[in-house]
């Protein structure tokens, strides 16, 4: 299992993150995802530690702590859910608040 770290500074490096978690045990891996278009860090990351006891100690100590001028969120990472193929987006017609479809000219089509 791994630990989720949220609200990270965009300047934080894997070495920085590893350094604060090493105080609570052996860090096996640090991952800081980057935006595939810009290459910029996304402000969150994941840490894997040697044992669950080390993970719990790190979570208990660091959740809500201020680090690099930010209050970080640290908790057990949730399993990744499978995404449906083909990307996102809405299918079908949308409706306004009044329940009618809208069109450019203001008239509904039937």
Beta strands, then each sheet from edge to edge (+ up, - down):
strand 1: 3-6
strand 2: 27-31
strand 3: 44-49
strand 4: 66-67
strand 5: 70-71
strand 6: 73-76
sheet 1: 2+ 3- 1+ 6-
sheet 2: 4+ 5-
end
